[in-house]
């Protein structure tokens, strides 16, 4: 696979994961694409990105109903601090599966990500 194809596949996978989450935009912005490119250039494993996206979403959806609602997520960059957290403290595979299910339960919609 040439580097351009690698970038395209990595970026599209990250963006697909991001856009399938609740409270995210319907389509990616140019900044979202740039953020995905930066993650790929840093060689951040897709599992770490996926873990961070789901962990950040579970945290948002699990907030107390007594707290004021959060505004929708407008950028993939919103998850960058959680990605950094996951890089320093990776989650086990079974926890990632738990996070996927938890997002589906909390959001009221199943999230199906096809993995290779």
C-alpha positions as CSV (number, residue, x, y, z in Angstrom):
1,X,0.0,0.0,0.0
2,X,1.4,3.4,-0.9
3,X,1.6,6.2,1.7
4,X,-1.3,8.1,0.1
5,X,-3.6,5.1,0.3
6,X,-2.5,4.4,3.9
7,X,-3.3,8.0,4.8
8,X,-6.7,7.9,3.1
9,X,-7.7,4.6,4.7
10,X,-6.5,5.7,8.2
11,X,-8.1,9.1,7.9
12,X,-11.4,7.7,6.6
13,X,-11.5,5.1,9.4
14,X,-10.9,7.8,12.0
15,X,-13.6,10.1,10.5
16,X,-16.1,7.2,10.2
17,X,-15.6,6.4,13.9
18,X,-16.0,10.0,14.8
19,X,-19.1,10.7,12.7
20,X,-20.9,7.6,14.0
21,X,-20.8,8.9,17.6
22,X,-23.7,10.8,19.1
23,X,-23.5,14.6,19.2
24,X,-21.0,14.8,16.3
25,X,-21.5,16.5,13.0
26,X,-23.1,14.8,10.0
27,X,-20.0,15.4,7.9
28,X,-16.3,16.1,8.6
29,X,-14.8,19.5,8.3
30,X,-11.4,20.4,6.7
31,X,-10.1,20.7,10.3
32,X,-11.4,17.2,11.1
33,X,-9.5,15.8,8.1
34,X,-6.4,17.7,9.2
35,X,-6.7,16.3,12.7
36,X,-7.0,12.8,11.3
37,X,-3.9,13.4,9.1
38,X,-2.0,14.6,12.2
39,X,-3.0,11.5,14.1
40,X,-1.7,9.3,11.3
41,X,1.5,11.3,11.0
42,X,2.1,10.7,14.7
43,X,1.5,7.0,14.1
44,X,-1.2,6.8,16.7
45,X,-2.7,3.4,16.6
46,X,-6.4,3.2,15.5
47,X,-7.3,1.2,18.6
48,X,-6.1,4.1,20.7
49,X,-8.1,6.6,18.7
50,X,-11.2,4.4,18.8
51,X,-10.8,3.9,22.6
52,X,-10.5,7.6,23.2
53,X,-13.5,8.4,21.0
54,X,-15.7,6.0,22.9
55,X,-14.3,6.9,26.3
56,X,-14.9,10.6,25.7
57,X,-18.4,9.9,24.5
58,X,-19.3,7.7,27.5
59,X,-18.1,10.4,29.8
60,X,-20.3,13.0,28.0
61,X,-23.3,10.7,27.9
62,X,-22.9,9.7,31.6
63,X,-23.0,13.2,33.0
64,X,-25.5,13.8,35.7
65,X,-28.9,15.0,34.4
66,X,-28.8,17.7,37.0
67,X,-25.9,19.4,35.1
68,X,-26.5,21.8,32.2
69,X,-26.4,20.0,28.8
70,X,-23.2,20.2,26.8
71,X,-23.2,21.7,23.3
72,X,-22.7,19.2,20.4
73,X,-19.2,18.2,19.5
74,X,-18.0,20.3,16.6
75,X,-14.6,18.9,16.0
76,X,-12.5,15.8,16.1
77,X,-10.0,17.9,18.0
78,X,-12.4,17.7,21.0
79,X,-11.1,14.2,21.6
80,X,-7.3,15.0,21.5
81,X,-6.9,15.2,25.3
82,X,-8.6,11.8,25.7
83,X,-6.3,10.4,23.0
84,X,-3.3,11.6,24.9
85,X,-4.7,10.0,28.1
86,X,-5.2,6.7,26.3
87,X,-1.6,6.8,25.0
88,X,-0.4,7.0,28.5
89,X,-2.9,4.5,29.9
90,X,-4.1,2.1,27.2
91,X,-7.4,0.3,27.7
92,X,-7.6,-3.5,27.4
93,X,-9.5,-5.0,24.4
94,X,-12.4,-6.1,26.6
95,X,-12.8,-2.6,28.0
96,X,-13.0,-1.1,24.5
97,X,-15.8,-3.6,23.7
98,X,-17.5,-2.5,27.0
99,X,-17.2,1.2,25.9
100,X,-18.7,0.4,22.5
101,X,-21.7,-1.2,24.1
102,X,-22.1,1.5,26.7
103,X,-22.2,4.2,24.0
104,X,-24.9,2.2,22.2
105,X,-26.9,1.9,25.4
106,X,-26.5,5.5,26.5
107,X,-27.2,7.0,23.1
108,X,-30.1,4.7,22.3
109,X,-28.5,3.6,19.0
110,X,-26.3,0.7,18.2
111,X,-22.9,1.6,16.8
112,X,-21.5,-1.0,14.3
113,X,-17.9,-0.5,13.3
114,X,-16.6,-3.0,10.8
115,X,-13.0,-3.9,11.8
116,X,-10.6,-5.7,9.6
